[in-house]
Amino acid sequence: MKNYISNQDESIPLFENPFLDRFTHVHFTIPLYVYVPVVGWFLYQAAIDPWLNTTGIIVLFACGLFFWTFSEYILHRFVFHYEPSSKWGQYLHFLLHGIHHAYPNDSTRLVMPPSVSIPLAVLFYYLFVMVLGASAAGPFFAAFIVGYLFYDMIHYATHHFAMKSRVGLFLKKHHMRHHYQNDEKFYGVSTPIWDVVFGTMKSAAKEKEVVGT
C-alpha cells in the first residue's frame, strides 16, 4: 500500500504567502551552524564552573545524550504522530510531520527549521534548569543538543546518503521501514533502543526490503 504522495526530491508550498513558506525550507547544515556554537559555549561554561569537576561533566553529558534518545522516541511517536480529529488539528499535524511522510525525500524539509527548534531548545533548557539546577543543566543540555544534531544529520542521511557501513545501513533500513512499511512502528531514528523497549520494532527477518534502501 502506497503511503506517500511522491518519493522524489520535490516540495509543495505549505503557506500561500511565499515569505512564510520560505521558513519551512532548511538546508540540512543549518542546525550545525546554529547549535554547534551553543554546545561549545555550554561546555566552556561547565569547564570553568567551580561546582563541577571533569567526572561530573562527563556523567552529566552521558545522561544528556541518553535522555535525548528517549525524548526523540517520545516526541516522534506521541507528538509528531498524534493526529487530532479537528480540522485545524489535522492541518497542524500535516505542517509538523505529515508533510514529511507525504514527501519523504524533500531535501529541504528533513531537518527542523530554527523557527521551531530554537523555542523548543529554550523550553528544554529551562526545564533542565528547574530539575537539575543551573550548573548541572549546562553539560546535560549540551549533550541533549548534540543528540539532536546527530538525529537531524542521521535523518537527512537516511533519506539522501548511501550509508553503506553496517551501522549506517541498519539505521537507514530501520527508518525506511517506518516510512514505507508501518508508520506506527520503527520510531527511533538515531537509535532503535526505545523501539526495542516499547515493542515498536518488528523482527527484521520478517520484513521485506523497502523503498530507498
C-alpha positions in Angstrom: 0.0 0.0 0.0 1.4 3.4 -1.1 1.6 5.7 1.9 3.3 8.7 0.4 2.4 11.2 -2.4 5.8 11.5 -4.0 9.1 9.7 -3.4 11.1 12.3 -5.4 13.1 15.2 -4.0 10.3 17.8 -4.5 8.4 20.3 -2.4 5.0 21.7 -2.2 4.1 25.1 -0.6 2.8 24.9 2.9 1.7 28.5 3.0 0.2 30.7 0.3 2.5 33.5 1.4 5.9 32.9 -0.2 7.7 34.7 2.6 6.2 32.4 5.3 6.8 29.3 3.1 10.5 30.2 2.8 10.9 29.5 6.5 9.7 25.9 6.0 12.7 25.1 3.8 16.0 24.4 5.6 19.4 23.2 4.3 20.5 20.3 6.3 23.6 22.0 7.6 21.8 24.9 9.2 21.3 23.2 12.6 25.1 22.7 12.8 25.7 26.4 12.3 23.1 27.3 14.9 23.8 24.8 17.6 27.5 23.8 17.5 28.4 27.2 19.0 25.7 26.7 21.6 27.2 23.3 22.6 30.7 24.8 22.7 29.5 27.7 24.9 27.7 25.5 27.4 30.7 23.1 27.7 33.0 26.0 28.2 30.8 27.3 31.0 30.8 23.8 32.5 34.6 23.6 32.4 35.0 26.9 34.3 32.1 26.2 36.8 33.6 25.7 40.3 30.7 23.5 41.2 31.6 20.9 38.5 34.5 18.6 38.0 35.6 16.6 35.0 33.9 13.4 36.2 30.6 15.3 36.9 30.7 16.9 33.4 31.2 13.5 31.7 28.4 11.8 33.7 26.0 14.7 33.0 27.0 14.7 29.3 26.3 10.9 29.0 23.0 11.3 30.8 22.0 14.1 28.4 22.8 12.0 25.4 20.8 9.1 26.8 17.9 11.4 27.7 17.9 12.7 24.1 17.3 9.2 22.7 14.3 8.8 24.9 13.0 12.3 24.0 13.5 11.6 20.3 11.3 8.5 20.6 8.6 10.1 22.7 8.4 13.2 20.5 8.3 11.2 17.3 5.7 8.7 18.5 3.4 10.7 20.6 3.8 14.3 19.3 4.7 14.0 15.6 2.3 11.1 15.0 -0.6 12.4 17.1 -3.4 13.1 14.7 -6.2 15.2 16.3 -9.8 14.8 15.0 -10.4 18.5 14.4 -9.7 20.1 11.0 -7.2 22.6 12.5 -5.6 19.8 14.4 -5.1 17.7 11.3 -3.7 20.7 9.5 -1.2 21.4 12.3 -0.2 17.7 12.2 0.4 17.9 8.5 2.5 21.0 8.9 4.5 19.4 11.7 5.1 16.0 10.4 2.5 14.8 7.9 4.3 16.7 5.1 7.4 14.6 5.7 5.5 11.3 5.2 3.7 12.6 2.2 7.0 13.8 0.6 9.7 11.8 2.5 12.6 12.8 0.2 12.0 16.5 0.1 15.6 17.5 1.0 14.6 21.0 2.2 12.2 19.6 4.9 14.3 16.9 6.6 15.7 18.9 9.5 13.7 21.1 11.9 13.5 24.8 11.0 15.3 27.0 13.6 12.0 28.9 14.0 10.7 25.7 15.6 13.8 24.2 17.1 15.0 27.3 18.9 11.9 27.8 21.0 11.9 24.1 21.8 15.6 24.2 22.8 14.9 27.2 25.1 12.0 25.3 26.7 14.0 22.2 27.3 16.9 24.2 28.7 14.8 25.9 31.4 13.1 22.6 32.2 16.5 21.1 32.8 17.5 24.1 35.0 14.4 23.7 37.0 15.1 20.0 37.6 18.9 19.9 37.8 19.9 23.3 38.7 21.9 25.8 36.5 25.3 24.2 36.9 24.3 20.6 36.1 21.8 21.7 33.4 24.7 23.1 31.2 26.5 19.9 30.2 23.3 18.0 30.3 21.7 20.4 27.8 24.9 20.5 25.7 24.7 16.7 25.3 21.0 16.9 24.6 21.7 19.3 21.7 24.5 17.0 20.4 22.0 14.2 20.4 19.5 16.4 18.5 22.2 17.2 15.9 23.0 13.5 15.4 19.3 12.9 15.0 19.0 15.6 12.3 22.1 14.6 10.4 21.2 10.9 10.6 17.7 11.6 9.5 18.9 13.5 6.4 21.5 10.8 5.6 18.9 8.0 5.8 17.0 9.8 3.0 19.8 11.0 0.8 23.1 9.2 1.5 24.1 5.7 0.6 25.1 4.8 4.2 26.9 1.5 3.4 28.5 0.9 6.7 26.9 -1.8 8.9 25.5 0.7 11.4 24.5 3.2 8.7 22.7 0.7 6.6 20.9 -0.7 9.7 19.7 2.8 10.6 18.7 3.6 7.1 16.6 0.4 6.7 15.1 0.9 10.1 13.9 4.4 9.2 12.7 3.3 5.7 10.5 0.7 7.3 8.9 3.4 9.3 8.1 5.3 6.1 7.2 2.5 3.7 6.0 -0.4 5.8 4.5 0.7 9.0 4.4 4.3 10.3 3.2 3.0 13.7 6.5 1.3 14.4 10.2 2.0 14.0 10.1 5.5 15.6 13.8 5.6 16.5 16.0 7.5 14.0 19.3 7.9 15.7 18.9 4.7 17.7 16.3 1.9 17.8 16.8 1.2 21.6 13.4 2.6 22.6 11.7 0.7 19.8 13.0 -2.5 21.4 12.0 -1.3 24.9 8.5 -0.3 23.9 7.8 -3.1 21.4 7.6 -1.0 18.3 10.3 -2.8 16.4 9.5 -5.9 14.3 12.0 -8.6 13.6 14.0 -7.5 10.5 14.0 -11.1 9.3 10.2 -10.9 8.7 10.4 -7.7 6.8 10.7 -7.3 3.0 13.2 -4.8 1.5 11.8 -1.3 1.5 11.8 1.6 -0.9 15.0 3.7 -0.7 17.4 1.1 0.8 
